[in-house]
């Protein structure tokens, strides 16, 4: 049983690694092609139907790229498709979300102080919201608003703000921001799978059949690719946010997440304009800086998770089984004695103003709630506490291991 816990941790680490690698490949390709598209220059000597060209130098060689606005006169013998980066990123991200926020939902997904929901209800909302979000967005794009990209982007922003608020009414702060990122990433990958790739296949089929492809298919794909371009940076922020309590664990975290989407727009607008004209609008950096200052100010509102409130809170079934163990009292003393100087609502460790990752280890409910994390961080490994902070004895670590294994043997 204990080896399975270690195996599960390594599986989760491997899936996270895969997710990061594929995301880098997808984001890199996305940013490159948008930049390339904006840098294309006209040339009278280009073949018929060609929209523009771009010369680049990299790695000791020169590259000559020509873009056809609709399609070339005939089907090329070799054609590279860019799709698996997107699919692999979404699939690995979905797997990671299920492992951490569904299987580990009692700890990471639900916040009993916000909504009294069963784990199955939280999982249903988690998965269902991603599907509903894509359907709503896709319907807007297919409506008359598809011809009005600015209005469409404003409506998409309104949807994202509403989802940010909604997630924060149900889930933990970490889960809320992660789900907002997954919500956005689902739209981006679905754009590739349901719109961009099918429309490109229609164009390829027309070329093979000797027909002139309709320009509308390329226009649809371009619209969705542009949306993905502006959504990329906020998704990266949201995926990293679980490492920073000031982003996810404050009273106005849902507003912070919403404002991050605006910074994504301003930053991308600068670089997109730079690639197109050679000069970027510098006012975008001033706006981005003001937005980040506003975000930093909003993060100072910490909410009402006080020590007294935590002590008075009723334990969840998950917490109760760890608190009821015979070895819990000894484990609680070991954890509080070695960890609470940092993992407190008001840390006593010099220079530390917030508990790392917003993990509190003061009350019995705190320790019971984070049993599995304590087991991995301070029991099986010596990751915590930091050796330059305090030297945790082998006996204390053994007490923690004994406590968690006792509960697991009873399950």
N, C-alpha and C positions, 0 to 999 in steps of 0.2 A: 504493500500500500504506500509506503513511504517513498520507494523508488519511483512509483507512479507520479507522485507529487513533483519530484525533480524532473522526470521526463516531461510532464505537462508544462513546467516552467520553460524548459528548453524548446519545446514545440512552439510555445507562445513567442519566445525570443526569435526563433527562426522565421516564423510568420511575419513578425514585425520587421525583421531584416529584409525579407522578400518585399514587403510593402514599401519600405523606404527605397530600395533599389529600383523597383518598377516605377515608383512615383517620380524618381529623378529622371528616368528615361522618358516618361510621358511628358512631364513638365518641360524638360529640356527640348523635346521635339516640338511641343506646342509653342513655346516661346520663340524657337528658331524659325518656324514656318510663318508665324505672324510677322516677325521682323523681316524675313525674306520677302514676304508679299508686299510689305510697305516700302522696301528698298528697290523694287523693280523699276527699271528705267526703260522708256520707249526707244526703239531703234528701227529706222526705216528698212534696214537690211534683214530684219527678222522674218522667219517663214510666215506664210499666210495663216492668220488666226492666232498668232502669238501676241500676247498682251504686253510683255516686257521681259527684260533680262537683267541679270545681276552677275557681276564678276567678283569672286572672293578668293582670298589666299589663306591657306591654313595648312599646317603640317608640312611645309616645304613644297606645296603644289598649288596650282590654280584651278578653280572650279568655275564653270560657266553654266548658269542655270537659266532656263527659258520657261516662262509660264504661258500656258494657253488658257485663256479666259473660259472657254467652253471645252474644247478638246482639240487634239491634233487631227490632221486629215486622215491618218490611219492609226491603227492600234500598234503601239510599240511592242517589240519582241519581249522586252523585259520591263516589268512594272513592279515597283516596291510599294507595298501597302503599309500604312502606319496605323495599326489598330490594337495589336496585342499589348502594347505598353499600357493603354487605357484599361483594357479588360483585366489584365493581370493586377493592376493597381487596385481596381475596385474589388475584385474577387479576394485578394489577400487582405484588403481592408475590411471587407465584410466578415471574413473568417476571424480576423483579430477582434472585431467588435463582438461577435458571437461568443468568442472564448472569454473575453474580459467582462463584457457587460450583460451577457445572457447567462452563461454558466456561472459567472461571478456576480450575478445581478443583485443578490442580497447585500453585497458589500458596496459595489460600485455604481449600480444603476439607480436604485430607488432611494428616495429621501423620505422617510416616514413622517418628518416634520412638515412636509409640503402636501403630500397626498397619501391617503390610506389605500394603497393598491397592493394586490397580490403580485408575485413575480411574473406569473403568466400574463397578467394585464400589462405590466410594464414592457414585457417582450413584445406583446401584440402592438402596443403603441410605438415601440421602437422600430419594428419592421414595417408596420403599416404606414407610418408617417413618411417613410422614404418613397413608397409607391405613390401615395396620394400627392406628394410634392411634385413628382415627375409628371403625373397626369395633369395637374393644374398648370404647370409651366408649359407643357407641350400644347395644351389647349390654347393658351394665350398666344404662343408662337404661330399656331395655325390659323388664328383668327385674323381679322383685318389689322390688328396691331402689329402683325409681322412686317407690315410695310412702314411702320413707325418705330424704328429701333430705340429711340430715346425714351419714348413713352413706355415701351416694353421693358426696358431696363429699370425704369422707375417702379413699375408694377412688380417686377421681380425683387427689387430691393424691399418693397413693402411686404411681400410674402416672406422674405428672409427675416425681417424684423418681427413679424407675427410669430414665426416658428421659433425664433430665439426666445421670445417671451413665453410662448407655450411650453417649450422644453423645460424652462426654468421653473415652471409651476409644478412640475412632476418629478423630474430627475435631480440627481445630485449635480452640483455645479460642473464637475468634471464631465459627467455623462452628457449634460446639456450642451456644452460647447463641442464635445466630440460628435454628438448627433447632428448638430447644426453643420459641422464639417462634412459628415457622411451624407446629409441631406443635399448639400451642394455638390459633393462629388458624384452622387447618384445622378443628378441632373446632367453633369458633365459627361459621364460615361454613357448614359442613355442617349445623349446627343450623338455620340459617336456610333453607338450600336443601332439605334432606331432611325437616325436621320442621315448623318454624314456618310456612313458606309453604304446604306441602301441606295442613296442618290448617286453615289459614285459608281456603284455596280450598274445602275441603269445607263449611265453615260458609257461605261465600258461595253455593255451589251449592244448599245446602238452602234458603237464604233465597229465591233466585230461583225455586225449585220450590214455594215455599209451605210447606216443612216446618220444623218446629222443630229447630234444630241441637242436637246432643248436646254437653253441657258438657265432656265429656272432651277434646275437641279443643283447647279453649281452655286447659285445665289442662296439657296436654302442652306447648303452645307457651310457656306461662308458666314452666314448669320450665326449659326450655332457655334462655329469655331471661334467667332469673335466673342460670344458670351463666355465660352470656356476660358478664353484668354484673360478676361477681366475677373473671373472668379478664382483663378489659380492661386494668387497670393493669399487671399483670405483663407482658403482651405488649408494652406500650409501653416498659417498662424494657428488656426483652430486645432489642427492635429498636434501642434507643439504645446498648446495651452495647458494641458494637464500637468505640465512640469512647473507651472507658475501660478500659485494660489491667488496672486493679485489679479489674474485674468479671470479665473473661474469661481473663486470663493468669496466674492464680495457682493454687496447688496444689489448693485447695478450691473452685474456681469452680463445680463442679456443686452443692455445698452452698449456695453463695451464691445461685445461680439458684433453688434449691428454696425457700430462705427468702423470696425475693422474692414468691413466691406467697402466703405467709402475710401479708406486709405488705399485699398487695392485698386480702385478706379483711378484715383489721382496718380498713383505711381505708374500704373500701366499706361495712362494717358500721356504721361511725360515721355516714356520710352517709345511708345507707338508713334508719337509725333516726331520724336528725334529720328527714328528710323525712316520716316517718310520724308521729312523736310531737311534733316541735318541739324535742326535746332529744336530743343525741347522747351516747352513753356515752364519757366522757372517758378511761376506762381504755384504750381502744383506741389512743390516741396514746402512752401510756406503753409499751404492748406494741410498737407500731411502732418507737418510739425504741430500745428494747432490742434488737429484731431488727436494726436498722440498725447499732447498735454492734457486735453480734455479727458482722455481715457485714463491717464495717470491720476487725475483728480477724482474721477468717479471710483477708482479702485480704493480710495481711502475710506469709503463707506463700508464698514466691515460686516454689517448685519447684526443679528441678535443671538449668535451662537455663543452664549456666555457659559462660564463654568457652572453656575447655578442651574441654568436651563438644561445643561447636559446631565447633571446629577438627577434632575427631576424627571428626565425623559424615560418613558417606558421602554424596556428592552424589546427588541424584535425577537422572533423565534430563533433566528440565526445567532444573535448575541446571547440569548438565554442558554443555549446548549453549551457555549464556551464558559459562561459565567457560572454554570451549575456544576462544572467539573470539580472533582475533589482537589485537584492540584492547582485550581485557579488562583487561590489566595496567594500561594507562593509565587506563581508566575506574575501576578499583579504587582507584588512587591518588587520583583526583579525588574519588571518593565518600568514602573514609576521611578525606581531608584536610579535607573541607568538612562532613561530616555526622556523623562518629562521636563528636564531643564531646557530642552530644545522644542520638544513636541508639546507645547503648552499654548493656551490661548494668549498668554502674556509670557513669552519665553524669558527665562532668567539668564540664558547664555549671552555674554557680552556681544553686542553688535548684531544680534539676531532679533529682528522685529516681528517676524511671522514664522509660524511653524512650517518646516519644510513640507512642501506639497499639501499644506493645510491638514496634515495628519496630526490629530490631538491624541495624546496618551496620558490622560490625567485621571479620568473617572473610570469606574469599573465598566461602564458601557463603552467608553472609548477603547479600552484594551480588548474587550470581547469583540467589538466590531472589527478591529484590525488584526485579529488573531492570525490569519493566514499570512498577512504581510510581515508581522512580527516573526513568525515561524521561519519565513524564507530569509528575512533581512538580518535577524539577530540570533536565530537558532541554527539553521543549517549552514548559513554563511556568516562571515564576520563583517558584512557590509555596514552594519549599524551596531552600536554607535561608532562614529568616526574615531579612529585610534588616537588622534590628537586631542579629542574632546574628553574621553573617559575610557578607561580600560575595563571592559566588562569581563567578569570572571567566567571561567569555563563552567563553574557550577550554576551560575545564573542562566547561561545559554542552555545547559542541559535541562534546567527547570522548565524553560519555555518549550523545548522539544517534547519533554514528557507530557506537558499540559495539552498541547495540540494533538499529540498522538493518542492520548487518552480519549479525547473527544472523537477522533476518527475511528477508533476501535469500537466505540459505542454506536456509531452510525450504521 
